């Protein structure tokens, strides 16, 4: 399953990351790192960056470590088994934070967004990437999966409301034409 996620999320992740401005030496966190492909992609984008991945599932942590062993050996990547609800990082530790296809399952989205905000540096960017968001025209099969897996499914206004309530400024929503992809970006004030 993690290999399938690495493959299927690749084009969407590449599209979404193109909206984020990275700087040389950025420290980047991937929340819900899954199979590790996003971290590998980030390592090719961010010159002299340092990278951290977290996932609450031990199997995902192990898969990310295996997929990115060269980055770990080079001292550029750390991977932790941790929840978005209680991240083991100091305040303001990261320049950029991304999450791909994980927000659906965060235990308490609004509270967890406060935790994201806490570990992000002032002026840092958070990018939430998702393949599904609430809008007209979602196929019945997608709606059935949302219900079956008890997935969070916000609409555009819902994303803006949560990002604003958290304290993010300069909120931008990017929607990929012809797809169901969404990337929501906010800057820590």
Buried (B, 14 or more C-beta within 10 A) or exposed (E): EBEEBBEEBBEBBEBBBEBBEBEEEBBBBBBBBBBBBBBBBBBEBBEEBBBBBBBBEEEBBBBBBEBBEEBBEEEBBBBBBBBBEEBEBEEBBBBBBBBBBBBBBBEEBEEBBEBBBBBBBEEBBBBBBBBBBBEEEBEEEBEEBBEEEEBBBBEBEBBBBBBEEBEBEEBBBBBBEEEBBBBBBBBBE
